[in-house]
């Protein structure tokens, strides 16, 4: 008999029944949890869902093969597209920040070396940085034999181990679309750190305020939120990108629209002599 001592107390019957009822519910829950745990242990292990900001892990998965890497960069794997758009980006940089023979040029998010192939012959040294070791291997193949080329794997949040005041141009093209806003600004700050006084920065992104950019936005809006890929394009505005450069300390900030893109560039001030 349960609770024999309590049963001797006058008026305790209702409390005894309540306690026994709660104990029964507890026992049923324990048995149910045991069954659930046994079932969970029998299921195959599933890798946890990555977050968008886990850039290194995300792009490691997206660049496992050459075709996959190309597809997730431009939505195509035809080599002709990489050649043509590489030349277009070279012209965009030449007409904004300029690429000179004695420049050390750094690319944030160099991918497979699409742009580096066009710039490396034009400058003293070209440095390609990317979060994905797979991308860098593909870039090394593309850039083989092209002058002074250096490839660096980075964390996804900074430009370590590049030294302070070591570059003349830092640029990032079709990369900010894959980053969270805070991390875009992190890279602008890092560009300011590694640029020499008088050095130039260029960044771009799909322009939310343009008709073509809005079409991309609407197309992606139709994708159910749970099905949107982690690297899906997130737009910028002229004001956003200009603010990053201004807050980081750049001067002579300029911008222009180019198709679906907004392009922004500026210069690291040269300290005035006292």
Residue pairs with C-beta under 8 A, 6 or more apart in sequence:
1 7
2 16
2 20
3 16
3 19
3 20
6 12
6 15
6 16
6 19
7 13
7 16
50 57
50 58
50 61
50 230
51 230
52 58
52 180
52 230
52 231
53 156
53 180
53 183
54 156
55 131
55 156
55 157
55 178
55 179
55 183
56 131
56 132
56 155
56 156
58 230
58 231
59 72
59 130
59 131
59 132
59 134
59 135
59 231
60 131
60 132
60 133
60 134
62 68
62 69
62 72
62 132
62 231
63 69
63 72
63 132
63 134
63 135
63 138
64 134
66 77
66 112
66 138
67 77
69 111
69 112
69 132
69 134
69 135
69 138
70 76
70 77
70 82
70 112
71 77
72 231
73 111
73 112
73 114
73 174
74 81
74 82
74 85
74 114
74 174
82 112
82 114
85 114
86 114
86 115
86 117
86 118
87 118
89 114
89 115
89 118
89 173
90 99
90 115
90 118
90 119
90 122
92 173
92 202
92 204
92 258
92 263
93 99
93 115
93 119
93 169
93 171
93 202
96 202
96 254
96 256
96 263
96 265
97 169
97 171
97 200
97 201
97 202
97 265
98 169
98 200
99 105
99 119
99 122
99 123
99 169
100 122
100 123
100 168
101 122
101 123
101 124
102 123
102 124
102 168
103 123
103 124
103 125
103 168
103 169
104 123
104 124
104 125
104 126
104 127
104 166
104 167
104 168
104 169
105 119
105 123
105 125
105 126
105 127
105 167
105 168
105 169
105 170
105 171
106 127
106 129
106 159
106 162
106 167
106 169
106 170
106 171
106 191
106 194
107 115
107 116
107 119
107 126
107 127
107 128
107 129
107 170
107 171
107 172
107 173
108 129
108 159
108 170
108 171
108 172
108 175
108 187
108 191
109 129
109 130
109 131
109 172
109 173
109 174
109 175
109 178
110 116
110 128
110 129
110 130
110 135
110 136
110 139
110 151
111 130
111 135
111 138
111 139
112 135
112 138
112 139
112 142
113 128
113 138
113 139
113 140
113 142
113 143
114 142
115 173
116 126
116 128
116 139
116 142
116 143
116 146
116 149
117 142
117 143
117 146
119 126
120 126
120 143
120 146
120 147
120 148
120 149
121 146
121 147
123 169
124 148
125 147
125 148
125 149
125 150
126 146
126 147
126 148
126 149
126 150
127 149
127 150
127 151
127 152
127 162
127 167
128 136
128 139
128 143
128 149
128 150
128 151
128 152
129 151
129 152
129 153
129 154
129 159
129 162
130 136
130 139
130 151
130 152
130 153
130 154
131 153
131 154
131 155
131 156
132 153
133 153
136 151
136 152
136 153
139 151
140 151
143 149
143 151
152 161
152 162
154 160
156 183
157 183
157 186
158 186
158 187
158 190
159 170
159 187
159 190
159 191
159 193
159 194
162 194
163 194
164 193
164 194
165 194
165 195
165 196
165 197
166 194
166 196
167 194
167 195
167 196
167 199
168 195
168 196
168 198
168 199
168 200
169 195
169 199
169 200
169 201
169 202
170 191
170 194
170 195
170 199
170 200
170 201
170 202
171 201
171 202
171 203
172 187
172 191
172 202
172 203
172 204
173 202
173 203
173 204
174 204
174 205
176 184
176 187
176 203
176 204
176 205
176 236
176 241
177 205
177 206
177 233
177 234
177 235
177 236
178 231
178 233
178 234
179 187
179 234
180 234
181 234
181 240
184 203
184 205
184 236
184 244
185 244
185 247
185 248
187 203
188 201
188 203
188 244
188 245
188 248
188 250
189 248
191 201
191 248
192 201
192 248
192 249
192 250
192 268
195 201
195 268
196 268
197 268
197 269
197 270
197 271
198 267
198 268
198 270
199 267
199 268
200 265
200 266
200 267
200 268
201 245
201 250
201 265
201 266
201 267
201 268
202 263
202 264
202 265
203 241
203 244
203 245
203 263
203 264
203 265
204 241
204 258
204 261
204 262
204 263
204 264
205 235
205 236
205 241
205 261
205 262
206 213
206 216
206 217
206 233
206 235
206 236
206 260
206 261
206 262
207 213
207 235
207 236
207 237
207 238
207 257
207 260
207 261
207 262
208 214
208 217
208 235
208 236
208 237
209 237
209 238
209 262
210 257
210 259
210 260
210 261
210 262
212 259
212 260
213 235
213 260
213 261
213 262
215 260
216 233
216 235
216 260
217 235
220 228
220 232
220 233
223 232
236 262
237 262
238 255
238 257
238 262
238 264
241 255
241 262
241 264
242 253
242 255
242 264
245 253
245 264
245 265
245 266
246 253
249 268
249 269
250 266
250 267
250 268
250 269
251 266
251 267
251 268
251 269
252 266
252 267
253 264
253 265
253 266
254 264
254 265
254 266
255 262
255 263
255 264
255 265
256 262
256 263
257 263
